[in-house]
Amino acid sequence: MERLVTPDLVLRPPVEEDAPAAYELLNDPAVKLWNPARACPDLESAAAWCRDGADWSDGSHATWHAVDPDSGLMLGNVSLFAIDTDHRVAKIGYRVLPSARGRGVARQMVDAVTRWAFESRGLMRVQLEHSVLNPASCRVAEAAGFVHEGTTRSAYAVPGGDAREDCHIHGRLPTDPGLGAT
């Protein structure tokens, strides 16, 4: 497990002490709409979610919590998941606490973990998907060097019902131009 550092963040594996912030994050209405996780009704559920995120042993994911380097407070969560070592591809998803939005946290997390995926895991593609009704995620993807590649029809199941939405697909390759140091 590795720590990653950006100009404004330290990314480290989740710890149980993150449970209060994780509880807030997982119960935020925007997170529940755009990037839902399992139900989190209490702090013990949040602590279990943190423990699970810190366990990278099966190789299917790598998860970090972004923290403020001065205060140590959790600002967001980012995961590389659906890691396919045969094809050397993965997907990336992220969540940002409401108090940290609009400060470049998502962009820095996504960029740092994508670079790690290329440099440390030898991946050749990372994909970011989001509902077409979530333009903020489009801006994050593009700011983190991902290219908008198209739209998949009816690919997102809206939480809490049978509704479906189309998704934008963004991809980033280690050979993409303009990927200098963060």
C-alpha positions in Angstrom: 0.0 0.0 0.0 1.3 3.3 -1.0 1.0 6.9 0.0 0.7 9.4 -2.8 1.3 13.1 -2.5 -0.2 15.9 -4.6 0.3 19.7 -4.1 -2.7 19.9 -1.7 -3.3 16.3 -0.5 -1.9 13.2 1.0 -3.5 10.0 -0.3 -3.2 7.0 2.0 -5.1 3.8 2.6 -8.3 4.2 4.6 -8.1 3.8 8.4 -10.9 3.1 10.9 -10.4 6.6 12.4 -11.8 7.9 9.1 -15.2 6.4 10.1 -16.9 9.7 11.1 -15.9 11.4 7.8 -16.7 8.2 5.8 -20.2 8.1 7.4 -20.8 11.7 6.3 -19.4 11.0 2.8 -21.5 7.9 2.2 -24.7 9.5 3.4 -24.3 12.7 1.4 -27.2 13.1 -1.0 -25.0 13.9 -4.0 -22.7 10.9 -3.3 -25.7 8.6 -2.9 -27.0 9.9 -6.3 -23.8 9.7 -8.4 -21.5 7.2 -6.7 -23.4 5.2 -4.1 -21.7 2.6 -1.9 -23.3 0.0 0.4 -25.7 1.3 3.0 -24.0 3.1 5.9 -26.5 3.5 8.7 -23.9 4.0 11.6 -20.3 4.5 12.4 -19.5 0.8 12.7 -20.7 0.4 9.1 -18.5 3.3 8.1 -15.5 1.7 10.0 -16.1 -1.6 8.2 -16.2 0.2 4.8 -12.8 1.8 5.7 -11.4 -1.6 6.7 -12.6 -3.2 3.5 -11.1 -0.3 1.4 -7.7 -0.8 3.1 -7.6 -4.5 2.2 -6.1 -4.6 -1.3 -5.1 -8.3 -0.9 -7.3 -9.7 -3.7 -5.8 -7.3 -6.3 -9.2 -6.2 -7.6 -9.0 -2.7 -6.2 -6.7 -0.1 -4.6 -8.4 2.5 -2.4 -7.1 5.7 -0.9 -8.5 8.4 1.3 -7.4 11.9 0.5 -6.5 13.9 3.6 -5.5 17.5 4.3 -1.7 17.4 4.9 -1.9 19.9 7.7 -5.0 18.8 9.6 -5.1 15.1 8.6 -8.8 15.5 8.0 -10.3 13.2 5.3 -11.5 15.1 2.2 -12.4 12.4 -0.2 -12.1 8.8 -1.4 -10.7 7.4 -4.6 -10.6 3.8 -5.9 -9.0 2.0 -8.8 -11.3 -0.9 -9.3 -12.2 -3.7 -11.8 -8.5 -4.1 -12.2 -7.8 -6.5 -15.1 -4.2 -7.4 -15.0 -4.4 -9.5 -18.2 -5.7 -6.6 -20.3 -3.9 -4.0 -18.1 -7.0 -1.9 -17.6 -9.0 -0.6 -14.7 -11.8 1.9 -13.8 -11.6 4.7 -11.4 -14.2 6.3 -9.1 -14.1 9.0 -6.5 -16.2 10.8 -3.8 -15.5 14.2 -2.2 -16.9 15.5 1.1 -19.2 18.5 0.6 -16.9 20.7 2.6 -14.0 19.9 0.2 -15.8 20.4 -3.2 -14.7 23.0 -5.6 -11.1 22.9 -4.4 -9.6 20.5 -7.0 -9.6 17.6 -4.6 -11.3 15.2 -7.1 -8.9 16.2 -10.0 -5.8 15.7 -7.8 -7.0 12.3 -6.5 -8.0 11.0 -9.9 -4.8 12.2 -11.5 -2.5 10.9 -8.8 -4.1 7.4 -8.7 -4.1 7.2 -12.5 -0.4 8.0 -12.6 0.2 5.4 -9.9 -1.8 2.8 -12.0 0.5 3.5 -15.0 3.8 3.7 -13.1 3.4 1.1 -10.3 0.9 -1.3 -11.8 1.8 -1.1 -15.5 -1.7 -0.5 -16.6 -2.3 0.8 -20.1 -5.7 2.3 -19.7 -7.8 3.8 -16.9 -11.5 4.5 -17.5 -13.8 6.9 -15.7 -17.6 6.6 -16.3 -20.3 8.9 -15.1 -24.0 9.7 -15.7 -24.5 12.2 -18.5 -26.6 14.2 -16.0 -23.5 14.8 -13.8 -21.5 17.6 -15.6 -19.2 18.1 -12.6 -17.7 14.6 -13.2 -17.1 15.5 -16.9 -15.1 18.5 -15.7 -13.1 16.4 -13.3 -12.3 13.8 -15.9 -11.2 16.3 -18.4 -9.2 18.3 -15.9 -7.4 15.0 -14.9 -6.4 14.3 -18.5 -9.1 11.9 -19.5 -10.4 12.0 -23.0 -14.2 11.9 -23.6 -14.6 8.9 -25.8 -18.4 8.5 -26.1 -21.7 7.6 -24.4 -23.0 4.3 -23.4 -26.8 4.0 -23.5 -28.7 3.1 -20.3 -25.5 2.1 -18.5 -26.2 3.7 -15.1 -28.9 2.3 -12.8 -30.3 5.3 -10.8 -30.2 4.4 -7.1 -33.6 3.6 -5.5 -35.6 2.6 -8.5 -35.8 1.2 -12.0 -34.6 4.3 -13.9 -31.6 4.2 -16.0 -29.4 6.9 -17.5 -26.7 7.1 -20.2 -23.1 7.4 -19.2 -20.1 9.3 -20.6 -17.0 7.2 -21.0 -13.6 8.9 -20.5 -10.3 7.2 -20.9 -6.7 8.0 -20.1 -3.6 6.2 -21.5 0.0 6.6 -20.3 0.9 7.9 -23.8 -1.7 10.7 -23.7 -0.1 14.2 -24.3 0.1 16.8 -21.6 0.5 14.4 -18.6 3.4 16.2 -17.0 3.9 16.2 -13.2 0.9 17.4 -11.1 
